[in-house]
Amino acid sequence: MAEQLVSFTPLAAPLAPVSTKEVFSDLQWKTLLSLADTVIPSVRGPRGRRSRSAKVVPQAQLDAAFETIKAGIPGPDAATIATQYLEEHLTSIPEVRQALQRLFTEYVHEEGRNGLSMVLNALNTRAGSLLLTGSLTPIHDQPFYVREQIFQSWADSRLPPLRSVFRAFTAIFKKMWVTFSPALYPTVGAPHVPVYGTPQDGFKYEFLQFPPGEQPETIETDVIIVGSGCGGSVAAKNLAEAGKRVVVVEKGYSFTPRYFPMKPNEGFNNLFDSAGSVTNDEGSMGVLYGSTWGGGGTVNWSASLQTQGYVRREWANRGLPFFTSLEFQDCLDRVCDRMGVGIESTNHNKANRMILEGARKLGYASKAVPQNTGRTSHYCGHCTLGCHSGGKKGPIETFLADAANAGATFVEGFKVERVLFSKGKKGKVASGVLGTWTSRDAHFGVSGVGAVQRKVIIRAKKVIISGGTLNSPLLLLRSGVKNSNIGRNLYLHPVAIATAVFDEAIRPWEGACLTTVVNEFEDLDGQGHGAKIEGVSMLPAAILPIYNWRDGLDYKLQAAKLPRSAGFITLVRDRDPGRVYPDPKDGRVRIDYSVSPFDRNHMVEALIASAKISYISGAKEIHTSYRDMPPFIRPAENSGNSPEGINNPALQAWINELRRNAPKTSEKVMWASAHQMGSCRMGTSPRTSVVDPEGQVWGTKGLYVVDASVFPSASGVNPMITNMGIADYISRNIAKTMDLQSARL
C-alpha cells in the first residue's frame, strides 16, 4: 500500500447538507405544498379555524375520531396528544420542506422531476387547470374539500400522468409524515429506540484514508471486492483467510452499533440507497436495498431460509448441477453455522404467534423461520434501521470481521466508476477498478462539508463485483462489457401487504419482526410459483407508507390503529421478470418492472389466506395494499369466533369480491420489494446469461459477480442464505484458481 495511507475508526454520522438549488419555482412549491396538506391535512370541525390545510368534517365525525384516537393513548396527556395528532398537517412540520428539497434534488431522476414540474406548471395555467381539475381556478386556491376531490379523482384518471402523480405524491407525503411527525409516535406509543437489548460497540473497523491530490492515487492488491454486503463479505472472508491480499470498497459508510437503530430520517438517508426512495418506472413499487457497510445484511430482518429443493432442481435443470450437489448444501450450512442460524431461541412476538396459530387452525403448512442471531434470543423489531445489540449476526458481526482479522483492507465512501481491463491472449482481462473516494467530514460524519474527494485506481489480479442486483449490472455496462442479458431477468419478489386490526394491544414493533412463514401457497402452478406469507416489520416508518390513502382523516385513523395491528407480507415468487437499466441522463438505477397478471393472481390468493388467518384469530378489520378493495369490517353481531369460522358469509362475500375484482393492472396495488435477484444471472451460455457456472463474466477473465444478481431465477425465499452460499462456492474456487496460477509461475 502507498505510504501516505492512514486508518481511523469512524464516529458519528450527520446528514449531508441539502442543496440550495431550488428544484421548483415559488408557484410550483405553493401548489406542491397545498397538495401535501391535502394528503396529510389538519382535521377540524365546522367551528374550528378555517384554513387551506384543514379538512373540515361534521362535528360528530370529528368527536368520534377524537374519542377513538384518545382511547388508544395511555396516560393523562391523551386528549392533548390526540388533538395535536388530528390538527397536525404536513407543512406544519418544520423539517418537511427541507426533506422534500433533498428528495427532489438528490433522489428523483430528471425525467421524474420534469414530469412533476410539467404537471405543477399546468395546474397554474387556466387551460391546464381546466384540463386537469375541471376548473379555471388554480388548485392551490381551491377550498380544501374541492382540492381533495380533485386529488382523489386522479387515482383513476384516464390520463396516465395524473395517475402517476397521484401515486408519487401519496407515497412521498405519507413517507414524509411518518418520518418527521412529532405527533405520530406519541399517538401510537412506539418508541424511537428499542425497549429491549443493550447497545454494543461492535467490531472496531478501520478504513483507508487518502490525502488530497490532483492525480489518481494507485494501490495494488490481489483481489478487489466491490461491495460489502452478503455476497462480498463472504468472498472477503474466504479469500483473506486463503492468504490473498483483499481490498473491499463500499460506496456507503460504516456506523457502529451504538448509532443503531437510527431515527427514520437518518436511517433511510444513511443506510439505504437513494434514501429508500427508489421505485419502479410505473411508480407502483417501492424498492428498498441497503447502501451501507454490510449492505442488505445490516438492514434486513434476520430471516435465514435455505434454498428449497424445487428451486434447486429448477436451477440444476438449466445446466447448473451444482445446485443439487452436496457441495452447495455444504456451502449453505457453512455460512449458516458462522452466523449461528437456528430456531432454538426464537422468541415470537404476538403477531408472529398469531400467524402460526392461525395457520394451525386452518391446516396450513407453516413453520418458524431460522434467524441469524447466534442461536440466542433477539427480541428486536428495529433492525431495519440497524441492530444496536449486535444480536443479528450479519456481515458486520461475522464475515467482515473475519476478513479484517485475516488482513483484509477496507475503504468506505468509494464509488466505483468502471472496471479496468488489460488485453490478454484470450480477450479482456480484468485488472482493477477506477473510482472516486469521498472522505468523512472534519467531524468524522458524512455531511460532505470539507470532505476530501480523490480519484483512486486499485490494481488487482481478480475483480469481484458484489454491488447488488440493481448496481452490479450497471457497473458492467459502464465498464463496456457487452452482453444483451445484463440487467435483464430482474426478479423482485413483489410484496403486497395485509394488516389485521384487533381489539387488544399487539404493539407489533416489539420483538423480532419476521419469525414465521406460511408455505401452503408457495407452489400454486405446480412449477414452484406462488406466494409465501410472512411477518413484516411494523415500525411506523416502515409499514405506514404502504397503507392505502383514501382521504386524510381515514389515513390518520388507520395509522392510529397500528398498536392493535398485525401485518403480513405476501411474498410472490415471480415468474415474469423485468429489467434494471441506467438512467439516460445521470446513470442512476432505473427499474422497468410491472407485476404480471400471472403473479398478481398469486398475490390475491395469498391476501385471501392472510385474511382467513386474521379472521380465525379474531381480527376486527382486515386491510390490504390493493387500493380498490375496501377493508373487511367484522360484523358487530359476529364479534367473537363462531363455529362456522372462515365460512362466515360476510367474510366469504369479501373474499369473492376480491377474486372478482382482482387488480387489472399492477399500478392498482402499492407494492414493495426488499429482494432483488437475477440481473446478471448464471448460466451455461452467454446467449442466455451474464456469468458462467463459476461466477465469471462471459467474455472476460478475472472478472466475477458475487451477489444475488447471479440467481438463475427468483429464489422464492429471503435471498440472504442463497446469496451467501453461492458466494462461498465462487470465492473458494477463485482462491483455488489463484493458487494454481501462482504454482505455474
RATA-V775890 format. One record per residue. N is the residue number from 1. PSI is psi as a letter, one per 30 degrees, with the letter a starting at -180 (none if undefined). D_FIRST is the distance of its C-alpha to the first C-alpha in Angstrom with 2 decimals. Layout:
n=N psi=PSI d_first=D_FIRST
n=N psi=PSI d_first=D_FIRST
This chain:
n=1 psi=l d_first=0.00
n=2 psi=k d_first=3.80
n=3 psi=f d_first=6.32
n=4 psi=f d_first=8.56
n=5 psi=k d_first=7.38
n=6 psi=l d_first=10.09
n=7 psi=l d_first=12.04
n=8 psi=l d_first=15.78
n=9 psi=k d_first=18.62
n=10 psi=k d_first=20.62
n=11 psi=b d_first=24.27
n=12 psi=l d_first=27.16
n=13 psi=i d_first=27.45
n=14 psi=l d_first=30.16
n=15 psi=l d_first=30.97
n=16 psi=l d_first=30.02
n=17 psi=l d_first=32.98
n=18 psi=k d_first=35.50
n=19 psi=k d_first=35.93
n=20 psi=f d_first=38.91
n=21 psi=j d_first=39.89
n=22 psi=k d_first=43.03
n=23 psi=f d_first=43.03
n=24 psi=l d_first=46.82
n=25 psi=l d_first=49.77
n=26 psi=e d_first=51.83
n=27 psi=e d_first=54.50
n=28 psi=e d_first=52.06
n=29 psi=e d_first=50.61
n=30 psi=e d_first=54.17
n=31 psi=e d_first=54.88
n=32 psi=e d_first=51.63
n=33 psi=f d_first=52.19
n=34 psi=e d_first=55.81
n=35 psi=e d_first=54.65
n=36 psi=e d_first=52.19
n=37 psi=f d_first=55.21
n=38 psi=e d_first=57.15
n=39 psi=e d_first=54.71
n=40 psi=i d_first=54.23
n=41 psi=l d_first=57.47
n=42 psi=k d_first=59.32
n=43 psi=k d_first=62.24
n=44 psi=l d_first=65.53
n=45 psi=l d_first=69.22
n=46 psi=f d_first=71.89
n=47 psi=f d_first=72.68
n=48 psi=l d_first=69.09
n=49 psi=k d_first=67.72
n=50 psi=k d_first=67.17
n=51 psi=l d_first=63.94
n=52 psi=f d_first=62.05
n=53 psi=g d_first=59.47
n=54 psi=k d_first=62.19
n=55 psi=j d_first=63.45
n=56 psi=k d_first=67.05
n=57 psi=l d_first=68.55
n=58 psi=k d_first=71.98
n=59 psi=e d_first=72.30
n=60 psi=e d_first=73.07
n=61 psi=e d_first=69.85
n=62 psi=e d_first=67.81
n=63 psi=e d_first=69.55
n=64 psi=e d_first=68.86
n=65 psi=e d_first=65.17
n=66 psi=e d_first=64.95
n=67 psi=e d_first=66.69
n=68 psi=e d_first=64.55
n=69 psi=e d_first=61.30
n=70 psi=e d_first=62.64
n=71 psi=f d_first=63.75
n=72 psi=g d_first=60.19
n=73 psi=j d_first=58.88
n=74 psi=l d_first=59.52
n=75 psi=l d_first=60.46
n=76 psi=f d_first=62.75
n=77 psi=g d_first=60.67
n=78 psi=e d_first=61.09
n=79 psi=e d_first=63.42
n=80 psi=e d_first=61.22
n=81 psi=e d_first=58.09
n=82 psi=e d_first=60.04
n=83 psi=e d_first=61.39
n=84 psi=e d_first=57.99
n=85 psi=e d_first=56.65
n=86 psi=e d_first=59.48
n=87 psi=f d_first=59.50
n=88 psi=k d_first=55.77
n=89 psi=l d_first=54.90
n=90 psi=e d_first=51.47
n=91 psi=f d_first=51.51
n=92 psi=f d_first=52.73
n=93 psi=j d_first=49.23
n=94 psi=e d_first=47.33
n=95 psi=f d_first=43.86
n=96 psi=e d_first=45.11
n=97 psi=e d_first=45.34
n=98 psi=e d_first=41.75
n=99 psi=e d_first=40.52
n=100 psi=e d_first=42.51
n=101 psi=e d_first=41.01
n=102 psi=e d_first=37.47
n=103 psi=e d_first=38.50
n=104 psi=f d_first=40.12
n=105 psi=e d_first=37.57
n=106 psi=e d_first=34.35
n=107 psi=f d_first=35.30
n=108 psi=k d_first=38.45
n=109 psi=l d_first=37.95
n=110 psi=e d_first=39.89
n=111 psi=e d_first=42.55
n=112 psi=e d_first=43.26
n=113 psi=e d_first=43.44
n=114 psi=e d_first=45.72
n=115 psi=e d_first=47.94
n=116 psi=e d_first=48.34
n=117 psi=e d_first=48.93
n=118 psi=e d_first=51.60
n=119 psi=e d_first=53.42
n=120 psi=e d_first=53.25
n=121 psi=e d_first=54.66
n=122 psi=e d_first=57.39
n=123 psi=f d_first=58.42
n=124 psi=g d_first=59.14
n=125 psi=l d_first=61.47
n=126 psi=e d_first=65.05
n=127 psi=e d_first=64.80
n=128 psi=e d_first=61.46
n=129 psi=e d_first=62.67
n=130 psi=e d_first=65.84
n=131 psi=e d_first=63.95
n=132 psi=f d_first=61.36
n=133 psi=f d_first=63.52
n=134 psi=g d_first=67.11
n=135 psi=l d_first=67.75
n=136 psi=f d_first=67.65
n=137 psi=k d_first=66.40
n=138 psi=k d_first=62.61
n=139 psi=e d_first=61.19
n=140 psi=f d_first=59.94
n=141 psi=g d_first=63.54
n=142 psi=l d_first=64.99
n=143 psi=l d_first=66.25
n=144 psi=e d_first=63.88
n=145 psi=e d_first=65.97
n=146 psi=e d_first=66.10
n=147 psi=e d_first=62.37
n=148 psi=e d_first=61.69
n=149 psi=e d_first=64.09
n=150 psi=e d_first=62.49
n=151 psi=e d_first=58.99
n=152 psi=e d_first=60.20
n=153 psi=f d_first=61.85
n=154 psi=f d_first=58.56
n=155 psi=e d_first=57.42
n=156 psi=g d_first=59.83
n=157 psi=l d_first=60.27
n=158 psi=f d_first=61.19
n=159 psi=j d_first=58.53
n=160 psi=e d_first=55.06
n=161 psi=e d_first=53.24
n=162 psi=e d_first=55.24
n=163 psi=e d_first=54.43
n=164 psi=e d_first=50.74
n=165 psi=e d_first=51.16
n=166 psi=e d_first=52.94
n=167 psi=e d_first=50.17
n=168 psi=e d_first=47.41
n=169 psi=e d_first=49.18
n=170 psi=e d_first=50.38
n=171 psi=e d_first=46.89
n=172 psi=e d_first=45.26
n=173 psi=e d_first=47.95
n=174 psi=e d_first=48.19
n=175 psi=e d_first=44.46
n=176 psi=e d_first=44.61
n=177 psi=e d_first=47.52
n=178 psi=f d_first=46.18
n=179 psi=e d_first=42.89
n=180 psi=f d_first=44.47
n=181 psi=k d_first=48.08
n=182 psi=f d_first=49.16
n=183 psi=f d_first=52.18
n=184 psi=e d_first=50.84
n=185 psi=e d_first=49.13
n=186 psi=e d_first=52.08
n=187 psi=e d_first=54.45
n=188 psi=f d_first=52.90
n=189 psi=g d_first=51.89
n=190 psi=k d_first=48.26
n=191 psi=l d_first=45.78
n=192 psi=f d_first=42.53
n=193 psi=l d_first=40.80
n=194 psi=k d_first=41.65
n=195 psi=f d_first=44.56
n=196 psi=l d_first=43.18
n=197 psi=l d_first=40.07
n=198 psi=k d_first=38.05
n=199 psi=k d_first=34.79
n=200 psi=l d_first=31.80
n=201 psi=e d_first=28.42
n=202 psi=a d_first=26.57
n=203 psi=k d_first=23.17
n=204 psi=j d_first=20.80
n=205 psi=k d_first=17.80
n=206 psi=k d_first=14.76
n=207 psi=k d_first=12.96
n=208 psi=k d_first=9.96
n=209 psi=k d_first=11.52
n=210 psi=k d_first=11.17
n=211 psi=l d_first=13.43
n=212 psi=l d_first=16.45
n=213 psi=l d_first=16.56
n=214 psi=e d_first=18.81
n=215 psi=l d_first=16.54
n=216 psi=k d_first=14.13
n=217 psi=k d_first=10.45
n=218 psi=k d_first=8.66
n=219 psi=l d_first=5.68
n=220 psi=k d_first=6.64
n=221 psi=l d_first=8.17
n=222 psi=e d_first=11.71
n=223 psi=k d_first=13.41
n=224 psi=k d_first=13.33
n=225 psi=k d_first=16.21
n=226 psi=j d_first=17.96
n=227 psi=k d_first=20.03
n=228 psi=g d_first=20.31
n=229 psi=a d_first=24.05
n=230 psi=e d_first=26.24
n=231 psi=e d_first=25.00
n=232 psi=e d_first=21.26
n=233 psi=e d_first=21.26
n=234 psi=e d_first=23.17
n=235 psi=e d_first=20.97
n=236 psi=e d_first=17.84
n=237 psi=e d_first=19.77
n=238 psi=e d_first=21.11
n=239 psi=e d_first=18.08
n=240 psi=e d_first=15.94
n=241 psi=f d_first=19.04
n=242 psi=g d_first=19.44
n=243 psi=g d_first=16.33
n=244 psi=k d_first=14.16
n=245 psi=k d_first=10.54
n=246 psi=k d_first=11.58
n=247 psi=k d_first=10.61
n=248 psi=k d_first=13.86
n=249 psi=k d_first=14.74
n=250 psi=k d_first=18.13
n=251 psi=f d_first=20.25
n=252 psi=a d_first=22.15
n=253 psi=l d_first=21.40
n=254 psi=k d_first=21.65
n=255 psi=k d_first=24.74
n=256 psi=l d_first=25.82
n=257 psi=f d_first=29.19
n=258 psi=f d_first=30.92
n=259 psi=g d_first=30.76
n=260 psi=l d_first=32.46
n=261 psi=k d_first=34.78
n=262 psi=l d_first=34.41
n=263 psi=l d_first=37.55
n=264 psi=e d_first=38.31
n=265 psi=e d_first=37.21
n=266 psi=e d_first=33.84
n=267 psi=e d_first=33.37
n=268 psi=e d_first=34.13
n=269 psi=e d_first=32.02
n=270 psi=f d_first=28.90
n=271 psi=f d_first=29.12
n=272 psi=k d_first=30.69
n=273 psi=k d_first=29.95
n=274 psi=h d_first=32.13
n=275 psi=g d_first=33.52
n=276 psi=g d_first=35.43
n=277 psi=g d_first=37.54
n=278 psi=k d_first=36.93
n=279 psi=l d_first=40.21
n=280 psi=l d_first=41.54
n=281 psi=e d_first=43.22
n=282 psi=f d_first=46.68
n=283 psi=g d_first=45.62
n=284 psi=f d_first=47.03
n=285 psi=k d_first=43.90
n=286 psi=k d_first=41.22
n=287 psi=j d_first=37.94
n=288 psi=k d_first=35.63
n=289 psi=k d_first=32.06
n=290 psi=k d_first=29.19
n=291 psi=i d_first=26.28
n=292 psi=l d_first=24.39
n=293 psi=k d_first=22.00
n=294 psi=f d_first=23.71
n=295 psi=b d_first=25.59
n=296 psi=f d_first=29.21
n=297 psi=f d_first=28.93
n=298 psi=f d_first=28.72
n=299 psi=g d_first=31.92
n=300 psi=a d_first=34.05
n=301 psi=g d_first=37.15
n=302 psi=f d_first=36.23
n=303 psi=k d_first=38.43
n=304 psi=i d_first=37.28
n=305 psi=k d_first=39.71
n=306 psi=l d_first=39.07
n=307 psi=k d_first=39.84
n=308 psi=l d_first=43.60
n=309 psi=e d_first=45.44
n=310 psi=f d_first=47.03
n=311 psi=e d_first=43.73
n=312 psi=e d_first=42.18
n=313 psi=e d_first=45.26
n=314 psi=e d_first=45.08
n=315 psi=e d_first=41.52
n=316 psi=e d_first=42.47
n=317 psi=f d_first=45.45
n=318 psi=g d_first=43.18
n=319 psi=g d_first=41.95
n=320 psi=i d_first=39.22
n=321 psi=f d_first=40.77
n=322 psi=e d_first=37.60
n=323 psi=f d_first=38.74
n=324 psi=g d_first=41.89
n=325 psi=l d_first=40.27
n=326 psi=f d_first=39.84
n=327 psi=e d_first=36.15
n=328 psi=e d_first=35.75
n=329 psi=e d_first=37.77
n=330 psi=e d_first=35.55
n=331 psi=e d_first=32.51
n=332 psi=e d_first=34.44
n=333 psi=e d_first=35.54
n=334 psi=e d_first=32.12
n=335 psi=e d_first=30.57
n=336 psi=e d_first=33.80
n=337 psi=e d_first=33.79
n=338 psi=e d_first=30.29
n=339 psi=f d_first=31.49
n=340 psi=h d_first=34.91
n=341 psi=k d_first=36.84
n=342 psi=l d_first=40.58
n=343 psi=g d_first=43.80
n=344 psi=e d_first=45.05
n=345 psi=g d_first=44.38
n=346 psi=k d_first=44.82
n=347 psi=j d_first=46.82
n=348 psi=k d_first=48.37
n=349 psi=a d_first=49.28
n=350 psi=e d_first=52.72
n=351 psi=e d_first=51.73
n=352 psi=e d_first=50.17
n=353 psi=e d_first=53.13
n=354 psi=e d_first=55.40
n=355 psi=e d_first=53.68
n=356 psi=e d_first=54.03
n=357 psi=e d_first=57.62
n=358 psi=e d_first=58.67
n=359 psi=e d_first=57.33
n=360 psi=e d_first=59.22
n=361 psi=f d_first=62.44
n=362 psi=f d_first=62.12
n=363 psi=g d_first=61.18
n=364 psi=k d_first=57.80
n=365 psi=k d_first=55.03
n=366 psi=l d_first=52.40
n=367 psi=l d_first=49.96
n=368 psi=k d_first=47.40
n=369 psi=k d_first=43.84
n=370 psi=k d_first=41.26
n=371 psi=k d_first=38.68
n=372 psi=i d_first=35.04
n=373 psi=h d_first=35.86
n=374 psi=g d_first=35.35
n=375 psi=h d_first=39.09
n=376 psi=l d_first=39.95
n=377 psi=k d_first=41.97
n=378 psi=i d_first=40.09
n=379 psi=i d_first=42.69
n=380 psi=j d_first=40.74
n=381 psi=g d_first=41.51
n=382 psi=g d_first=39.03
n=383 psi=f d_first=35.84
n=384 psi=f d_first=35.69
n=385 psi=g d_first=34.47
n=386 psi=k d_first=32.11
n=387 psi=j d_first=33.03
n=388 psi=f d_first=33.44
n=389 psi=f d_first=34.44
n=390 psi=g d_first=31.61
n=391 psi=e d_first=34.47
n=392 psi=j d_first=33.19
n=393 psi=i d_first=30.64
n=394 psi=a d_first=28.68
n=395 psi=e d_first=24.99
n=396 psi=f d_first=23.84
n=397 psi=f d_first=26.06
n=398 psi=d d_first=25.34
n=399 psi=e d_first=22.93
n=400 psi=e d_first=20.00
n=401 psi=e d_first=20.59
n=402 psi=e d_first=20.72
n=403 psi=e d_first=17.43
n=404 psi=e d_first=15.85
n=405 psi=f d_first=17.69
n=406 psi=g d_first=16.43
n=407 psi=g d_first=12.73
n=408 psi=l d_first=12.11
n=409 psi=k d_first=9.89
n=410 psi=k d_first=12.14
n=411 psi=k d_first=12.67
n=412 psi=l d_first=16.32
n=413 psi=h d_first=18.33
n=414 psi=j d_first=16.70
n=415 psi=j d_first=19.45
n=416 psi=k d_first=18.80
n=417 psi=e d_first=21.10
n=418 psi=l d_first=21.08
n=419 psi=k d_first=19.78
n=420 psi=k d_first=18.90
n=421 psi=l d_first=20.90
n=422 psi=l d_first=21.51
n=423 psi=k d_first=24.93
n=424 psi=a d_first=25.69
n=425 psi=f d_first=28.98
n=426 psi=g d_first=30.04
n=427 psi=a d_first=28.79
n=428 psi=k d_first=25.78
n=429 psi=k d_first=22.52
n=430 psi=k d_first=19.88
n=431 psi=g d_first=16.58
n=432 psi=a d_first=14.66
n=433 psi=l d_first=15.56
n=434 psi=k d_first=16.11
n=435 psi=l d_first=16.77
n=436 psi=k d_first=17.50
n=437 psi=k d_first=15.97
n=438 psi=j d_first=18.59
n=439 psi=l d_first=17.99
n=440 psi=l d_first=20.71
n=441 psi=a d_first=23.42
n=442 psi=f d_first=24.14
n=443 psi=g d_first=25.71
n=444 psi=g d_first=22.90
n=445 psi=a d_first=25.15
n=446 psi=h d_first=25.02
n=447 psi=f d_first=27.84
n=448 psi=f d_first=25.81
n=449 psi=j d_first=27.44
n=450 psi=g d_first=25.14
n=451 psi=l d_first=22.09
n=452 psi=k d_first=19.21
n=453 psi=k d_first=18.78
n=454 psi=k d_first=16.04
n=455 psi=k d_first=15.70
n=456 psi=k d_first=12.41
n=457 psi=k d_first=11.97
n=458 psi=j d_first=10.16
n=459 psi=k d_first=10.94
n=460 psi=l d_first=12.28
n=461 psi=e d_first=15.11
n=462 psi=k d_first=16.97
n=463 psi=k d_first=17.51
n=464 psi=k d_first=19.49
n=465 psi=j d_first=21.42
n=466 psi=h d_first=22.73
n=467 psi=f d_first=23.80
n=468 psi=l d_first=27.36
n=469 psi=f d_first=30.59
n=470 psi=f d_first=31.05
n=471 psi=e d_first=27.62
n=472 psi=e d_first=26.38
n=473 psi=e d_first=29.23
n=474 psi=e d_first=28.71
n=475 psi=e d_first=25.09
n=476 psi=e d_first=26.49
n=477 psi=e d_first=29.14
n=478 psi=f d_first=26.87
n=479 psi=g d_first=24.88
n=480 psi=g d_first=28.14
n=481 psi=k d_first=28.83
n=482 psi=j d_first=32.57
n=483 psi=k d_first=34.46
n=484 psi=f d_first=37.50
n=485 psi=f d_first=36.77
n=486 psi=k d_first=33.59
n=487 psi=f d_first=34.52
n=488 psi=l d_first=37.91
n=489 psi=h d_first=39.33
n=490 psi=k d_first=38.12
n=491 psi=k d_first=39.67
n=492 psi=g d_first=39.77
n=493 psi=i d_first=42.07
n=494 psi=k d_first=44.31
n=495 psi=k d_first=45.70
n=496 psi=l d_first=48.95
n=497 psi=k d_first=49.83
n=498 psi=k d_first=52.99
n=499 psi=k d_first=53.84
n=500 psi=k d_first=56.76
n=501 psi=k d_first=58.47
n=502 psi=l d_first=60.37
n=503 psi=e d_first=62.82
n=504 psi=l d_first=60.81
n=505 psi=k d_first=57.46
n=506 psi=e d_first=54.46
n=507 psi=i d_first=51.63
n=508 psi=f d_first=49.37
n=509 psi=f d_first=46.12
n=510 psi=k d_first=46.48
n=511 psi=l d_first=45.12
n=512 psi=k d_first=42.76
n=513 psi=f d_first=43.33
n=514 psi=j d_first=43.27
n=515 psi=g d_first=44.67
n=516 psi=l d_first=47.41
n=517 psi=k d_first=47.93
n=518 psi=j d_first=51.18
n=519 psi=g d_first=50.92
n=520 psi=f d_first=54.52
n=521 psi=g d_first=53.80
n=522 psi=f d_first=50.59
n=523 psi=i d_first=52.45
n=524 psi=f d_first=55.14
n=525 psi=g d_first=55.26
n=526 psi=g d_first=55.11
n=527 psi=g d_first=51.84
n=528 psi=g d_first=49.50
n=529 psi=k d_first=49.63
n=530 psi=b d_first=50.84
n=531 psi=k d_first=49.56
n=532 psi=l d_first=48.46
n=533 psi=k d_first=49.51
n=534 psi=l d_first=47.06
n=535 psi=l d_first=46.80
n=536 psi=k d_first=44.94
n=537 psi=k d_first=43.08
n=538 psi=g d_first=45.84
n=539 psi=k d_first=43.92
n=540 psi=e d_first=45.88
n=541 psi=f d_first=42.95
n=542 psi=e d_first=42.22
n=543 psi=e d_first=45.78
n=544 psi=e d_first=48.04
n=545 psi=f d_first=46.59
n=546 psi=f d_first=47.77
n=547 psi=k d_first=51.31
n=548 psi=k d_first=53.81
n=549 psi=k d_first=55.06
n=550 psi=e d_first=58.78
n=551 psi=l d_first=59.55
n=552 psi=e d_first=58.13
n=553 psi=e d_first=60.45
n=554 psi=e d_first=60.10
n=555 psi=e d_first=56.31
n=556 psi=e d_first=56.45
n=557 psi=e d_first=58.98
n=558 psi=e d_first=56.88
n=559 psi=e d_first=53.77
n=560 psi=f d_first=55.88
n=561 psi=f d_first=56.70
n=562 psi=e d_first=53.10
n=563 psi=f d_first=53.87
n=564 psi=g d_first=56.49
n=565 psi=l d_first=54.48
n=566 psi=k d_first=52.62
n=567 psi=l d_first=50.45
n=568 psi=k d_first=49.88
n=569 psi=k d_first=47.46
n=570 psi=j d_first=48.92
n=571 psi=j d_first=45.87
n=572 psi=k d_first=46.86
n=573 psi=j d_first=45.35
n=574 psi=k d_first=45.63
n=575 psi=e d_first=46.97
n=576 psi=j d_first=46.64
n=577 psi=l d_first=43.16
n=578 psi=b d_first=41.99
n=579 psi=l d_first=38.93
n=580 psi=k d_first=35.94
n=581 psi=l d_first=35.32
n=582 psi=k d_first=33.55
n=583 psi=k d_first=35.64
n=584 psi=f d_first=36.88
n=585 psi=e d_first=36.20
n=586 psi=g d_first=32.81
n=587 psi=g d_first=31.45
n=588 psi=l d_first=31.58
n=589 psi=k d_first=32.87
n=590 psi=k d_first=36.56
n=591 psi=j d_first=38.59
n=592 psi=j d_first=41.75
n=593 psi=k d_first=43.38
n=594 psi=k d_first=46.89
n=595 psi=k d_first=48.22
n=596 psi=l d_first=50.76
n=597 psi=e d_first=54.38
n=598 psi=e d_first=53.70
n=599 psi=e d_first=50.88
n=600 psi=e d_first=52.82
n=601 psi=e d_first=55.71
n=602 psi=e d_first=53.55
n=603 psi=e d_first=52.42
n=604 psi=e d_first=56.10
n=605 psi=e d_first=56.96
n=606 psi=e d_first=54.15
n=607 psi=e d_first=55.37
n=608 psi=e d_first=58.88
n=609 psi=e d_first=57.71
n=610 psi=e d_first=55.84
n=611 psi=e d_first=59.08
n=612 psi=e d_first=61.07
n=613 psi=e d_first=58.74
n=614 psi=e d_first=59.00
n=615 psi=e d_first=62.78
n=616 psi=f d_first=63.48
n=617 psi=g d_first=61.39
n=618 psi=g d_first=63.61
n=619 psi=k d_first=61.72
n=620 psi=f d_first=63.85
n=621 psi=k d_first=61.84
n=622 psi=k d_first=59.47
n=623 psi=l d_first=57.30
n=624 psi=l d_first=55.01
n=625 psi=g d_first=52.53
n=626 psi=j d_first=54.96
n=627 psi=e d_first=56.50
n=628 psi=f d_first=59.88
n=629 psi=j d_first=60.67
n=630 psi=l d_first=62.45
n=631 psi=l d_first=61.55
n=632 psi=k d_first=63.77
n=633 psi=k d_first=65.81
n=634 psi=k d_first=67.58
n=635 psi=k d_first=71.34
n=636 psi=e d_first=72.73
n=637 psi=f d_first=75.33
n=638 psi=h d_first=72.61
n=639 psi=f d_first=70.61
n=640 psi=a d_first=70.16
n=641 psi=j d_first=69.49
n=642 psi=l d_first=72.71
n=643 psi=f d_first=73.47
n=644 psi=f d_first=72.78
n=645 psi=b d_first=69.06
n=646 psi=f d_first=67.11
n=647 psi=g d_first=70.40
n=648 psi=k d_first=71.25
n=649 psi=e d_first=72.77
n=650 psi=e d_first=70.81
n=651 psi=e d_first=67.46
n=652 psi=e d_first=68.56
n=653 psi=e d_first=69.70
n=654 psi=e d_first=66.29
n=655 psi=e d_first=64.55
n=656 psi=e d_first=66.93
n=657 psi=e d_first=66.24
n=658 psi=e d_first=62.47
n=659 psi=e d_first=62.98
n=660 psi=e d_first=65.42
n=661 psi=h d_first=63.27
n=662 psi=k d_first=59.87
n=663 psi=k d_first=57.48
n=664 psi=f d_first=58.31
n=665 psi=l d_first=54.99
n=666 psi=e d_first=51.49
n=667 psi=f d_first=51.58
n=668 psi=f d_first=54.32
n=669 psi=k d_first=51.89
n=670 psi=j d_first=49.07
n=671 psi=l d_first=46.43
n=672 psi=l d_first=43.04
n=673 psi=k d_first=40.10
n=674 psi=g d_first=37.26
n=675 psi=j d_first=36.57
n=676 psi=k d_first=35.20
n=677 psi=l d_first=35.02
n=678 psi=f d_first=35.41
n=679 psi=f d_first=34.11
n=680 psi=h d_first=31.97
n=681 psi=l d_first=34.34
n=682 psi=k d_first=34.12
n=683 psi=a d_first=36.85
n=684 psi=g d_first=38.13
n=685 psi=k d_first=38.37
n=686 psi=f d_first=36.57
n=687 psi=f d_first=40.02
n=688 psi=f d_first=39.92
n=689 psi=l d_first=36.32
n=690 psi=e d_first=32.73
n=691 psi=l d_first=30.93
n=692 psi=l d_first=32.29
n=693 psi=f d_first=33.16
n=694 psi=g d_first=29.64
n=695 psi=g d_first=28.10
n=696 psi=k d_first=26.91
n=697 psi=k d_first=27.88
n=698 psi=k d_first=30.86
n=699 psi=g d_first=30.43
n=700 psi=l d_first=26.69
n=701 psi=k d_first=24.54
n=702 psi=g d_first=21.43
n=703 psi=k d_first=22.16
n=704 psi=l d_first=23.51
n=705 psi=k d_first=25.11
n=706 psi=i d_first=25.11
n=707 psi=a d_first=27.27
n=708 psi=f d_first=30.99
n=709 psi=f d_first=31.30
n=710 psi=f d_first=31.76
n=711 psi=k d_first=34.94
n=712 psi=f d_first=37.86
n=713 psi=a d_first=40.06
n=714 psi=k d_first=40.41
n=715 psi=f d_first=39.78
n=716 psi=f d_first=42.78
n=717 psi=l d_first=41.04
n=718 psi=k d_first=38.34
n=719 psi=f d_first=35.38
n=720 psi=e d_first=32.72
n=721 psi=e d_first=33.60
n=722 psi=e d_first=34.18
n=723 psi=e d_first=30.82
n=724 psi=e d_first=29.04
n=725 psi=e d_first=31.18
n=726 psi=e d_first=30.30
n=727 psi=e d_first=26.56
n=728 psi=e d_first=26.96
n=729 psi=e d_first=28.70
n=730 psi=e d_first=26.43
n=731 psi=e d_first=23.15
n=732 psi=e d_first=24.76
n=733 psi=e d_first=25.95
n=734 psi=e d_first=22.56
n=735 psi=e d_first=21.27
n=736 psi=e d_first=24.39
n=737 psi=e d_first=23.99
n=738 psi=e d_first=20.49
n=739 psi=e d_first=21.96
n=740 psi=e d_first=24.84
n=741 psi=e d_first=22.82
n=742 psi=e d_first=20.83
n=743 psi=f d_first=24.24
n=744 psi=f d_first=25.65
n=745 psi=none d_first=23.13
